């Protein structure tokens, strides 16, 4: 829009310059026709031509000027259409760029969140590894203690069996003595 405005302003300035030049030429033509002091002889002769001859001479060049004007008008229309098309493409590209920028921002946030979650998972994983290591150490220690207790149990089992046998024998002997005394007392 601004480009079109500048183009129109430029065209109007050009037309004004042409108008100023035409006014200047009219002034010079008047001076020539009146045979002013600054008038060269060739121009004075040309000034003697009747207005009709000048008009015919200008009319002869008029179709060429009109054709050039038509060509320039068509070219201007074509360029205006192309400018409109390019502006539409630019708007579409800007919208696409905005959408992609928003998607990139979302992806950056998601990546940041994923990195935070990964750090948290890694931290928890290390914590669990440490706990597992402690548990394995504890299991190993308890296994060693169980082995020691089992060995002591096995070592103590023989004396316990012997003591149990001795107690069983002593219990039988006591029963026999008690039964024998009971028989004697009868």
N, CA and C atoms as an extended XYZ file, in Angstrom:
558
Properties=species:S:1:pos:R:3:atomname:S:1:resname:S:1:resid:I:1 pbc="F F F"
N         0.834       -1.177        0.000 N   UNK     1
C         0.000        0.000        0.000 CA  UNK     1
C         0.880        1.242        0.000 C   UNK     1
N         1.859        1.251        0.865 N   UNK     2
C         2.764        2.393        0.961 CA  UNK     2
C         3.548        2.543       -0.337 C   UNK     2
N         3.923        1.404       -0.940 N   UNK     3
C         4.671        1.419       -2.189 CA  UNK     3
C         3.813        2.022       -3.300 C   UNK     3
N         2.521        1.668       -3.328 N   UNK     4
C         1.618        2.212       -4.342 CA  UNK     4
C         1.468        3.719       -4.146 C   UNK     4
N         1.358        4.162       -2.900 N   UNK     5
C         1.226        5.582       -2.603 CA  UNK     5
C         2.477        6.328       -3.079 C   UNK     5
N         3.637        5.774       -2.783 N   UNK     6
C         4.890        6.406       -3.212 CA  UNK     6
C         4.957        6.471       -4.736 C   UNK     6
N         4.468        5.396       -5.385 N   UNK     7
C         4.471        5.359       -6.847 CA  UNK     7
C         3.567        6.454       -7.407 C   UNK     7
N         2.386        6.627       -6.809 N   UNK     8
C         1.463        7.666       -7.271 CA  UNK     8
C         2.047        9.055       -7.038 C   UNK     8
N         2.671        9.252       -5.875 N   UNK     9
C         3.292       10.548       -5.581 CA  UNK     9
C         4.391       10.825       -6.599 C   UNK     9
N         5.184        9.801       -6.902 N   UNK    10
C         6.271        9.963       -7.872 CA  UNK    10
C         5.701       10.315       -9.249 C   UNK    10
N         4.595        9.649       -9.631 N   UNK    11
C         3.977        9.910      -10.925 CA  UNK    11
C         3.438       11.348      -10.970 C   UNK    11
N         2.783       11.788       -9.880 N   UNK    12
C         2.263       13.156       -9.837 CA  UNK    12
C         3.395       14.181       -9.896 C   UNK    12
N         4.500       13.894       -9.205 N   UNK    13
C         5.654       14.810       -9.259 CA  UNK    13
C         6.215       14.881      -10.673 C   UNK    13
N         6.240       13.736      -11.348 N   UNK    14
C         6.732       13.697      -12.723 CA  UNK    14
C         5.804       14.509      -13.631 C   UNK    14
N         4.475       14.343      -13.424 N   UNK    15
C         3.517       15.105      -14.229 CA  UNK    15
C         3.669       16.608      -13.959 C   UNK    15
N         3.912       16.969      -12.701 N   UNK    16
C         4.090       18.384      -12.366 CA  UNK    16
C         5.339       18.935      -13.046 C   UNK    16
N         6.402       18.130      -13.059 N   UNK    17
C         7.636       18.568      -13.725 CA  UNK    17
C         7.372       18.740      -15.223 C   UNK    17
N         6.597       17.812      -15.793 N   UNK    18
C         6.259       17.932      -17.219 CA  UNK    18
C         5.437       19.193      -17.476 C   UNK    18
N         4.487       19.468      -16.553 N   UNK    19
C         3.640       20.660      -16.691 CA  UNK    19
C         4.493       21.925      -16.593 C   UNK    19
N         5.438       21.930      -15.637 N   UNK    20
C         6.327       23.088      -15.512 CA  UNK    20
C         7.155       23.278      -16.782 C   UNK    20
N         7.632       22.163      -17.318 N   UNK    21
C         8.426       22.241      -18.548 CA  UNK    21
C         7.556       22.736      -19.698 C   UNK    21
N         6.303       22.279      -19.765 N   UNK    22
C         5.390       22.704      -20.819 CA  UNK    22
C         5.097       24.198      -20.704 C   UNK    22
N         4.888       24.658      -19.489 N   UNK    23
C         4.663       26.099      -19.284 CA  UNK    23
C         5.884       26.901      -19.724 C   UNK    23
N         7.033       26.373      -19.406 N   UNK    24
C         8.268       27.052      -19.808 CA  UNK    24
C         8.382       27.081      -21.330 C   UNK    24
N         8.051       25.938      -21.946 N   UNK    25
C         8.109       25.878      -23.416 CA  UNK    25
C         7.082       26.822      -24.043 C   UNK    25
N         5.903       26.904      -23.437 N   UNK    26
C         4.892       27.835      -23.968 CA  UNK    26
C         5.412       29.264      -23.895 C   UNK    26
N         6.069       29.550      -22.767 N   UNK    27
C         6.642       30.897      -22.632 CA  UNK    27
C         7.707       31.152      -23.689 C   UNK    27
N         8.531       30.155      -23.933 N   UNK    28
C         9.565       30.290      -24.954 CA  UNK    28
C         8.937       30.405      -26.343 C   UNK    28
N         7.878       29.606      -26.565 N   UNK    29
C         7.194       29.666      -27.863 CA  UNK    29
C         6.587       31.059      -28.081 C   UNK    29
N         6.021       31.608      -27.055 N   UNK    30
C         5.449       32.953      -27.176 CA  UNK    30
C         6.542       33.965      -27.505 C   UNK    30
N         7.700       33.773      -26.839 N   UNK    31
C         8.832       34.662      -27.089 CA  UNK    31
C         9.316       34.506      -28.518 C   UNK    31
N         9.348       33.239      -28.991 N   UNK    32
C         9.825       32.980      -30.356 CA  UNK    32
C         8.857       33.596      -31.359 C   UNK    32
N         7.584       33.361      -31.135 N   UNK    33
C         6.591       33.893      -32.086 CA  UNK    33
C         6.611       35.416      -32.120 C   UNK    33
N         6.895       35.969      -31.006 N   UNK    34
C         6.923       37.439      -30.986 CA  UNK    34
C         8.277       37.961      -31.470 C   UNK    34
N         9.223       37.005      -31.736 N   UNK    35
C        10.524       37.410      -32.260 CA  UNK    35
C        11.359       38.093      -31.217 C   UNK    35
N        11.365       37.555      -30.027 N   UNK    36
C        12.104       38.125      -28.912 CA  UNK    36
C        13.595       38.169      -29.177 C   UNK    36
N        14.364       38.882      -28.327 N   UNK    37
C        15.787       39.086      -28.535 CA  UNK    37
C        16.616       37.814      -28.388 C   UNK    37
N        16.136       36.807      -27.669 N   UNK    38
C        16.931       35.597      -27.434 CA  UNK    38
C        16.512       34.468      -28.362 C   UNK    38
N        15.891       34.767      -29.422 N   UNK    39
C        15.304       33.772      -30.316 CA  UNK    39
C        16.255       33.472      -31.468 C   UNK    39
N        16.747       32.198      -31.572 N   UNK    40
C        17.582       31.852      -32.725 CA  UNK    40
C        16.756       31.867      -34.011 C   UNK    40
N        17.438       31.976      -35.127 N   UNK    41
C        16.760       32.090      -36.411 CA  UNK    41
C        15.956       30.828      -36.731 C   UNK    41
N        16.520       29.613      -36.419 N   UNK    42
C        15.812       28.371      -36.734 CA  UNK    42
C        14.491       28.310      -35.990 C   UNK    42
N        14.526       28.729      -34.766 N   UNK    43
C        13.303       28.701      -33.971 CA  UNK    43
C        12.320       29.757      -34.478 C   UNK    43
N        12.840       30.863      -34.895 N   UNK    44
C        11.956       31.908      -35.417 CA  UNK    44
C        11.241       31.397      -36.660 C   UNK    44
N        11.971       30.656      -37.507 N   UNK    45
C        11.365       30.080      -38.709 CA  UNK    45
C        10.299       29.065      -38.330 C   UNK    45
N        10.630       28.205      -37.382 N   UNK    46
C         9.676       27.206      -36.908 CA  UNK    46
C         8.455       27.876      -36.304 C   UNK    46
N         8.670       28.989      -35.658 N   UNK    47
C         7.562       29.689      -35.024 CA  UNK    47
C         6.608       30.256      -36.063 C   UNK    47
N         7.112       30.429      -37.258 N   UNK    48
C         6.265       30.967      -38.310 CA  UNK    48
C         5.307       29.913      -38.850 C   UNK    48
N         5.591       28.646      -38.546 N   UNK    49
C         4.670       27.596      -39.020 CA  UNK    49
C         3.308       27.859      -38.431 C   UNK    49
N         2.344       27.575      -39.148 N   UNK    50
C         1.006       27.759      -38.588 CA  UNK    50
C         0.755       26.710      -37.505 C   UNK    50
N        -0.125       27.018      -36.625 N   UNK    51
C        -0.471       26.108      -35.523 CA  UNK    51
C        -0.984       24.782      -36.058 C   UNK    51
N        -1.625       24.805      -37.177 N   UNK    52
C        -2.182       23.574      -37.757 CA  UNK    52
C        -1.074       22.599      -38.104 C   UNK    52
N         0.015       23.099      -38.694 N   UNK    53
C         1.136       22.231      -39.044 CA  UNK    53
C         1.748       21.601      -37.790 C   UNK    53
N         1.875       22.403      -36.754 N   UNK    54
C         2.424       21.885      -35.496 CA  UNK    54
C         1.509       20.820      -34.908 C   UNK    54
N         0.211       21.101      -34.983 N   UNK    55
C        -0.751       20.145      -34.439 CA  UNK    55
C        -0.672       18.837      -35.220 C   UNK    55
N        -0.574       18.908      -36.539 N   UNK    56
C        -0.466       17.705      -37.365 CA  UNK    56
C         0.817       16.941      -37.048 C   UNK    56
N         1.885       17.683      -36.867 N   UNK    57
C         3.169       17.053      -36.531 CA  UNK    57
C         3.060       16.321      -35.188 C   UNK    57
N         2.413       16.934      -34.203 N   UNK    58
C         2.243       16.308      -32.887 CA  UNK    58
C         1.273       15.140      -32.969 C   UNK    58
N         0.232       15.271      -33.818 N   UNK    59
C        -0.735       14.179      -33.966 CA  UNK    59
C        -0.067       12.961      -34.587 C   UNK    59
N         0.909       13.212      -35.456 N   UNK    60
C         1.632       12.100      -36.079 CA  UNK    60
C         2.382       11.280      -35.012 C   UNK    60
N         2.937       11.909      -34.014 N   UNK    61
C         3.649       11.223      -32.924 CA  UNK    61
C         2.716       10.743      -31.822 C   UNK    61
N         1.467       11.230      -31.836 N   UNK    62
C         0.503       10.888      -30.805 CA  UNK    62
C         0.191        9.394      -30.741 C   UNK    62
N        -0.004        8.676      -31.844 N   UNK    63
C        -0.259        7.224      -31.747 CA  UNK    63
C         0.903        6.475      -31.094 C   UNK    63
N         2.101        6.890      -31.390 N   UNK    64
C         3.257        6.242      -30.754 CA  UNK    64
C         3.252        6.494      -29.250 C   UNK    64
N         2.916        7.729      -28.889 N   UNK    65
C         2.866        8.076      -27.464 CA  UNK    65
C         1.746        7.297      -26.794 C   UNK    65
N         0.583        7.216      -27.476 N   UNK    66
C        -0.537        6.464      -26.903 CA  UNK    66
C        -0.183        4.981      -26.755 C   UNK    66
N         0.478        4.440      -27.766 N   UNK    67
C         0.885        3.021      -27.693 CA  UNK    67
C         1.849        2.813      -26.522 C   UNK    67
N         2.785        3.726      -26.375 N   UNK    68
C         3.738        3.634      -25.253 CA  UNK    68
C         3.011        3.774      -23.923 C   UNK    68
N         2.045        4.706      -23.865 N   UNK    69
C         1.248        4.890      -22.660 CA  UNK    69
C         0.450        3.625      -22.351 C   UNK    69
N        -0.140        3.002      -23.380 N   UNK    70
C        -0.903        1.763      -23.187 CA  UNK    70
C         0.020        0.648      -22.679 C   UNK    70
N         1.192        0.533      -23.294 N   UNK    71
C         2.151       -0.498      -22.871 CA  UNK    71
C         2.559       -0.280      -21.414 C   UNK    71
N         2.852        0.972      -21.065 N   UNK    72
C         3.251        1.281      -19.691 CA  UNK    72
C         2.102        1.033      -18.713 C   UNK    72
N         0.877        1.355      -19.150 N   UNK    73
C        -0.294        1.115      -18.301 CA  UNK    73
C        -0.481       -0.381      -18.052 C   UNK    73
N        -0.329       -1.181      -19.128 N   UNK    74
C        -0.453       -2.638      -18.977 CA  UNK    74
C         0.661       -3.192      -18.086 C   UNK    74
N         1.865       -2.679      -18.293 N   UNK    75
C         2.988       -3.117      -17.460 CA  UNK    75
C         2.760       -2.730      -16.001 C   UNK    75
N         2.220       -1.538      -15.791 N   UNK    76
C         1.912       -1.085      -14.433 CA  UNK    76
C         0.857       -1.998      -13.802 C   UNK    76
N        -0.189       -2.348      -14.561 N   UNK    77
C        -1.230       -3.251      -14.057 CA  UNK    77
C        -0.635       -4.607      -13.718 C   UNK    77
N         0.215       -5.094      -14.632 N   UNK    78
C         0.866       -6.390      -14.399 CA  UNK    78
C         1.730       -6.352      -13.144 C   UNK    78
N         2.500       -5.288      -12.990 N   UNK    79
C         3.359       -5.149      -11.810 CA  UNK    79
C         2.531       -4.998      -10.536 C   UNK    79
N         1.405       -4.269      -10.644 N   UNK    80
C         0.519       -4.117       -9.483 CA  UNK    80
C        -0.051       -5.463       -9.082 C   UNK    80
N        -0.484       -6.246      -10.078 N   UNK    81
C        -1.006       -7.590       -9.796 CA  UNK    81
C         0.067       -8.482       -9.169 C   UNK    81
N         1.267       -8.408       -9.723 N   UNK    82
C         2.367       -9.218       -9.182 CA  UNK    82
C         2.699       -8.782       -7.760 C   UNK    82
N         2.665       -7.470       -7.515 N   UNK    83
C         2.912       -6.966       -6.168 CA  UNK    83
C         1.859       -7.503       -5.205 C   UNK    83
N         0.590       -7.495       -5.620 N   UNK    84
C        -0.479       -8.029       -4.783 CA  UNK    84
C        -0.266       -9.505       -4.490 C   UNK    84
N         0.108      -10.255       -5.524 N   UNK    85
C         0.365      -11.685       -5.336 CA  UNK    85
C         1.533      -11.907       -4.374 C   UNK    85
N         2.591      -11.139       -4.537 N   UNK    86
C         3.764      -11.281       -3.667 CA  UNK    86
C         3.411      -10.892       -2.230 C   UNK    86
N         2.590       -9.848       -2.073 N   UNK    87
C         2.179       -9.452       -0.721 CA  UNK    87
C         1.352      -10.553       -0.066 C   UNK    87
N         0.476      -11.209       -0.851 N   UNK    88
C        -0.308      -12.322       -0.313 CA  UNK    88
C         0.615      -13.473        0.096 C   UNK    88
N         1.575      -13.792       -0.763 N   UNK    89
C         2.540      -14.849       -0.436 CA  UNK    89
C         3.321      -14.496        0.823 C   UNK    89
N         3.670      -13.217        0.959 N   UNK    90
C         4.404      -12.771        2.142 CA  UNK    90
C         3.554      -12.944        3.394 C   UNK    90
N         2.263      -12.586        3.305 N   UNK    91
C         1.375      -12.763        4.461 CA  UNK    91
C         1.275      -14.232        4.846 C   UNK    91
N         1.127      -15.099        3.831 N   UNK    92
C         1.045      -16.538        4.108 CA  UNK    92
C         2.348      -17.020        4.741 C   UNK    92
N         3.469      -16.569        4.204 N   UNK    93
C         4.770      -16.969        4.747 CA  UNK    93
C         4.945      -16.464        6.186 C   UNK    93
N         4.484      -15.244        6.462 N   UNK    94
C         4.583      -14.701        7.824 CA  UNK    94
C         3.709      -15.507        8.786 C   UNK    94
N         2.489      -15.875        8.339 N   UNK    95
C         1.617      -16.693        9.197 CA  UNK    95
C         2.268      -18.046        9.468 C   UNK    95
N         2.792      -18.657        8.405 N   UNK    96
C         3.455      -19.953        8.559 CA  UNK    96
C         4.639      -19.823        9.502 C   UNK    96
N         5.384      -18.754        9.357 N   UNK    97
C         6.539      -18.507       10.224 CA  UNK    97
C         6.098      -18.362       11.674 C   UNK    97
N         4.998      -17.624       11.894 N   UNK    98
C         4.483      -17.450       13.263 CA  UNK    98
C         4.072      -18.794       13.862 C   UNK    98
N         3.368      -19.603       13.057 N   UNK    99
C         2.933      -20.925       13.542 CA  UNK    99
C         4.152      -21.778       13.876 C   UNK    99
N         5.135      -21.781       12.985 N   UNK   100
C         6.341      -22.582       13.222 CA  UNK   100
C         7.114      -22.072       14.435 C   UNK   100
N         7.153      -20.754       14.623 N   UNK   101
C         7.844      -20.189       15.786 CA  UNK   101
C         7.151      -20.650       17.073 C   UNK   101
N         5.802      -20.647       17.067 N   UNK   102
C         5.058      -21.105       18.245 CA  UNK   102
C         5.313      -22.590       18.491 C   UNK   102
N         5.332      -23.383       17.409 N   UNK   103
C         5.608      -24.815       17.557 CA  UNK   103
C         7.011      -25.041       18.118 C   UNK   103
N         7.966      -24.248       17.656 N   UNK   104
C         9.343      -24.366       18.150 CA  UNK   104
C         9.390      -24.020       19.630 C   UNK   104
N         8.667      -22.964       20.030 N   UNK   105
C         8.628      -22.597       21.454 CA  UNK   105
C         8.034      -23.732       22.285 C   UNK   105
N         6.954      -24.347       21.784 N   UNK   106
C         6.334      -25.465       22.500 CA  UNK   106
C         7.317      -26.624       22.604 C   UNK   106
N         7.998      -26.929       21.493 N   UNK   107
C         8.968      -28.025       21.503 CA  UNK   107
C        10.129      -27.736       22.453 C   UNK   107
N        10.556      -26.480       22.527 N   UNK   108
C        11.631      -26.122       23.456 CA  UNK   108
C        11.185      -26.349       24.895 C   UNK   108
N         9.930      -25.946       25.190 N   UNK   109
C         9.408      -26.144       26.544 CA  UNK   109
C         9.308      -27.631       26.862 C   UNK   109
N         8.824      -28.414       25.876 N   UNK   110
C         8.705      -29.856       26.092 CA  UNK   110
C        10.089      -30.487       26.289 C   UNK   110
N        11.070      -30.025       25.523 N   UNK   111
C        12.430      -30.551       25.662 CA  UNK   111
C        12.980      -30.215       27.048 C   UNK   111
N        12.756      -28.982       27.487 N   UNK   112
C        13.224      -28.572       28.812 CA  UNK   112
C        12.570      -29.432       29.887 C   UNK   112
N        11.243      -29.644       29.760 N   UNK   113
C        10.513      -30.468       30.736 CA  UNK   113
C        11.034      -31.902       30.708 C   UNK   113
N        11.281      -32.426       29.497 N   UNK   114
C        11.798      -33.789       29.381 CA  UNK   114
C        13.186      -33.905       30.014 C   UNK   114
N        14.005      -32.870       29.846 N   UNK   115
C        15.338      -32.880       30.461 CA  UNK   115
C        15.225      -32.877       31.987 C   UNK   115
N        14.299      -32.068       32.507 N   UNK   116
C        14.091      -32.051       33.962 CA  UNK   116
C        13.635      -33.426       34.461 C   UNK   116
N        12.686      -34.029       33.747 N   UNK   117
C        12.199      -35.356       34.131 CA  UNK   117
C        13.319      -36.387       34.045 C   UNK   117
N        14.160      -36.277       33.008 N   UNK   118
C        15.271      -37.215       32.850 CA  UNK   118
C        16.258      -37.073       34.009 C   UNK   118
N        16.542      -35.829       34.410 N   UNK   119
C        17.432      -35.605       35.550 CA  UNK   119
C        16.836      -36.216       36.814 C   UNK   119
N        15.523      -36.043       36.998 N   UNK   120
C        14.857      -36.587       38.168 CA  UNK   120
C        14.907      -38.126       38.129 C   UNK   120
N        14.664      -38.707       36.952 N   UNK   121
C        14.707      -40.165       36.820 CA  UNK   121
C        16.119      -40.679       37.071 C   UNK   121
N        17.121      -39.976       36.534 N   UNK   122
C        18.511      -40.378       36.756 CA  UNK   122
C        18.860      -40.304       38.244 C   UNK   122
N        18.376      -39.247       38.901 N   UNK   123
C        18.625      -39.106       40.335 CA  UNK   123
C        17.968      -40.247       41.115 C   UNK   123
N        16.706      -40.543       40.775 N   UNK   124
C        16.010      -41.647       41.441 CA  UNK   124
C        16.695      -42.973       41.144 C   UNK   124
N        17.127      -43.138       39.897 N   UNK   125
C        17.806      -44.371       39.514 CA  UNK   125
C        19.082      -44.559       40.333 C   UNK   125
N        19.847      -43.476       40.499 N   UNK   126
C        21.070      -43.555       41.301 CA  UNK   126
C        20.736      -43.874       42.752 C   UNK   126
N        19.658      -43.269       43.249 N   UNK   127
C        19.225      -43.528       44.627 CA  UNK   127
C        18.863      -45.010       44.784 C   UNK   127
N        18.115      -45.552       43.813 N   UNK   128
C        17.727      -46.963       43.874 CA  UNK   128
C        18.946      -47.879       43.751 C   UNK   128
N        19.918      -47.488       42.919 N   UNK   129
C        21.140      -48.283       42.791 CA  UNK   129
C        21.904      -48.310       44.117 C   UNK   129
N        21.967      -47.138       44.745 N   UNK   130
C        22.643      -47.068       46.045 CA  UNK   130
C        21.926      -47.939       47.077 C   UNK   130
N        20.588      -47.866       47.102 N   UNK   131
C        19.809      -48.684       48.036 CA  UNK   131
C        19.992      -50.176       47.734 C   UNK   131
N        20.002      -50.534       46.460 N   UNK   132
C        20.197      -51.939       46.071 CA  UNK   132
C        21.581      -52.411       46.499 C   UNK   132
N        22.579      -51.549       46.322 N   UNK   133
C        23.935      -51.903       46.734 CA  UNK   133
C        23.975      -52.135       48.247 C   UNK   133
N        23.306      -51.245       49.004 N   UNK   134
C        23.263      -51.414       50.461 CA  UNK   134
C        22.546      -52.713       50.829 C   UNK   134
N        21.435      -53.013       50.123 N   UNK   135
C        20.705      -54.255       50.393 CA  UNK   135
C        21.552      -55.482       50.069 C   UNK   135
N        22.259      -55.429       48.959 N   UNK   136
C        23.135      -56.553       48.597 CA  UNK   136
C        24.226      -56.749       49.650 C   UNK   136
N        24.787      -55.636       50.117 N   UNK   137
C        25.808      -55.704       51.159 CA  UNK   137
C        25.210      -56.304       52.429 C   UNK   137
N        24.003      -55.866       52.760 N   UNK   138
C        23.319      -56.378       53.964 CA  UNK   138
C        23.016      -57.870       53.805 C   UNK   138
N        22.553      -58.276       52.614 N   UNK   139
C        22.259      -59.702       52.368 CA  UNK   139
C        23.530      -60.527       52.494 C   UNK   139
N        24.622      -60.017       51.947 N   UNK   140
C        25.906      -60.719       52.045 CA  UNK   140
C        26.312      -60.860       53.505 C   UNK   140
N        26.184      -59.778       54.258 N   UNK   141
C        26.526      -59.803       55.678 CA  UNK   141
C        25.624      -60.790       56.431 C   UNK   141
N        24.316      -60.742       56.151 N   UNK   142
C        23.392      -61.672       56.814 CA  UNK   142
C        23.682      -63.117       56.411 C   UNK   142
N        24.072      -63.321       55.164 N   UNK   143
C        24.440      -64.669       54.707 CA  UNK   143
C        25.649      -65.189       55.473 C   UNK   143
N        26.630      -64.302       55.694 N   UNK   144
C        27.811      -64.690       56.464 CA  UNK   144
C        27.422      -65.019       57.904 C   UNK   144
N        26.550      -64.181       58.489 N   UNK   145
C        26.096      -64.449       59.859 CA  UNK   145
C        25.326      -65.768       59.930 C   UNK   145
N        24.484      -66.024       58.935 N   UNK   146
C        23.707      -67.278       58.910 CA  UNK   146
C        24.648      -68.467       58.809 C   UNK   146
N        25.693      -68.318       57.982 N   UNK   147
C        26.659      -69.410       57.842 CA  UNK   147
C        27.348      -69.679       59.175 C   UNK   147
N        27.730      -68.590       59.869 N   UNK   148
C        28.390      -68.744       61.175 CA  UNK   148
C        27.440      -69.412       62.166 C   UNK   148
N        26.180      -68.955       62.207 N   UNK   149
C        25.205      -69.547       63.126 CA  UNK   149
C        24.923      -70.999       62.767 C   UNK   149
N        24.880      -71.308       61.504 N   UNK   150
C        24.624      -72.692       61.082 CA  UNK   150
C        25.792      -73.576       61.524 C   UNK   150
N        27.006      -73.033       61.315 N   UNK   151
C        28.180      -73.806       61.717 CA  UNK   151
C        28.167      -74.022       63.232 C   UNK   151
N        27.803      -72.970       63.986 N   UNK   152
C        27.722      -73.110       65.445 CA  UNK   152
C        26.617      -74.092       65.821 C   UNK   152
N        25.480      -74.013       65.113 N   UNK   153
C        24.376      -74.944       65.383 CA  UNK   153
C        24.817      -76.382       65.131 C   UNK   153
N        25.517      -76.594       64.013 N   UNK   154
C        25.982      -77.941       63.705 CA  UNK   154
C        26.998      -78.394       64.757 C   UNK   154
N        27.871      -77.469       65.150 N   UNK   155
C        28.877      -77.782       66.157 CA  UNK   155
C        28.196      -78.085       67.503 C   UNK   155
N        27.185      -77.288       67.828 N   UNK   156
C        26.483      -77.473       69.095 CA  UNK   156
C        25.490      -78.638       69.030 C   UNK   156
N        25.108      -79.079       67.852 N   UNK   157
C        24.090      -80.128       67.722 CA  UNK   157
C        24.594      -81.448       68.287 C   UNK   157
N        25.851      -81.788       68.069 N   UNK   158
C        26.409      -83.046       68.586 CA  UNK   158
C        26.362      -83.034       70.108 C   UNK   158
N        26.862      -81.967       70.789 N   UNK   159
C        26.760      -81.970       72.238 CA  UNK   159
C        25.303      -81.964       72.712 C   UNK   159
N        24.442      -81.299       71.982 N   UNK   160
C        23.037      -81.256       72.385 CA  UNK   160
C        22.446      -82.660       72.270 C   UNK   160
N        22.790      -83.382       71.228 N   UNK   161
C        22.274      -84.749       71.060 CA  UNK   161
C        22.789      -85.648       72.182 C   UNK   161
N        24.082      -85.427       72.488 N   UNK   162
C        24.647      -86.218       73.579 CA  UNK   162
C        23.961      -85.869       74.893 C   UNK   162
N        23.749      -84.573       75.115 N   UNK   163
C        23.066      -84.166       76.342 CA  UNK   163
C        21.634      -84.696       76.365 C   UNK   163
N        20.973      -84.666       75.205 N   UNK   164
C        19.605      -85.177       75.126 CA  UNK   164
C        19.585      -86.663       75.453 C   UNK   164
N        20.566      -87.387       74.923 N   UNK   165
C        20.647      -88.835       75.212 CA  UNK   165
C        20.908      -89.056       76.694 C   UNK   165
N        21.820      -88.261       77.232 N   UNK   166
C        22.129      -88.387       78.651 CA  UNK   166
C        20.910      -88.069       79.485 C   UNK   166
N        20.165      -87.053       79.099 N   UNK   167
C        18.967      -86.689       79.855 CA  UNK   167
C        17.910      -87.781       79.732 C   UNK   167
N        17.808      -88.346       78.540 N   UNK   168
C        16.845      -89.440       78.349 CA  UNK   168
C        17.240      -90.628       79.242 C   UNK   168
N        18.511      -90.956       79.261 N   UNK   169
C        18.981      -92.056       80.107 CA  UNK   169
C        18.757      -91.746       81.584 C   UNK   169
N        19.100      -90.471       81.917 N   UNK   170
C        18.924      -90.086       83.320 CA  UNK   170
C        17.451      -90.127       83.664 C   UNK   170
N        16.593      -89.734       82.745 N   UNK   171
C        15.163      -89.772       82.975 CA  UNK   171
C        14.688      -91.201       83.145 C   UNK   171
N        15.239      -92.134       82.384 N   UNK   172
C        14.878      -93.552       82.508 CA  UNK   172
C        15.379      -94.098       83.833 C   UNK   172
N        16.562      -93.706       84.174 N   UNK   173
C        17.112      -94.187       85.438 CA  UNK   173
C        16.279      -93.670       86.595 C   UNK   173
N        15.881      -92.420       86.526 N   UNK   174
C        15.085      -91.847       87.602 CA  UNK   174
C        13.750      -92.591       87.630 C   UNK   174
N        13.172      -92.879       86.500 N   UNK   175
C        11.905      -93.587       86.446 CA  UNK   175
C        12.076      -94.974       87.053 C   UNK   175
N        13.201      -95.600       86.719 N   UNK   176
C        13.426      -96.950       87.227 CA  UNK   176
C        13.629      -96.908       88.741 C   UNK   176
N        14.325      -95.941       89.187 N   UNK   177
C        14.540      -95.834       90.629 CA  UNK   177
C        13.217      -95.527       91.312 C   UNK   177
N        12.463      -94.654       90.780 N   UNK   178
C        11.198      -94.300       91.382 CA  UNK   178
C        10.298      -95.514       91.288 C   UNK   178
N        10.286      -96.191       90.200 N   UNK   179
C         9.438      -97.368       90.073 CA  UNK   179
C         9.950      -98.458       91.003 C   UNK   179
N        11.235      -98.574       91.142 N   UNK   180
C        11.793      -99.578       92.041 CA  UNK   180
C        11.476      -99.237       93.470 C   UNK   180
N        11.431      -98.065       93.859 N   UNK   181
C        11.132      -97.679       95.214 CA  UNK   181
C         9.643      -97.857       95.446 C   UNK   181
N         8.942      -97.625       94.434 N   UNK   182
C         7.495      -97.802       94.556 CA  UNK   182
C         7.224      -99.279       94.719 C   UNK   182
N         7.955     -100.142       94.173 N   UNK   183
C         7.725     -101.557       94.267 CA  UNK   183
C         8.196     -102.056       95.620 C   UNK   183
N         9.228     -101.487       96.086 N   UNK   184
C         9.764     -101.888       97.369 CA  UNK   184
C         8.813     -101.428       98.461 C   UNK   184
N         8.204     -100.416       98.300 N   UNK   185
C         7.311      -99.866       99.292 CA  UNK   185
C         5.989     -100.554       99.255 C   UNK   185
N         5.706     -101.298       98.356 N   UNK   186
C         4.421     -101.931       98.292 CA  UNK   186
C         4.473     -103.066       99.183 C   UNK   186
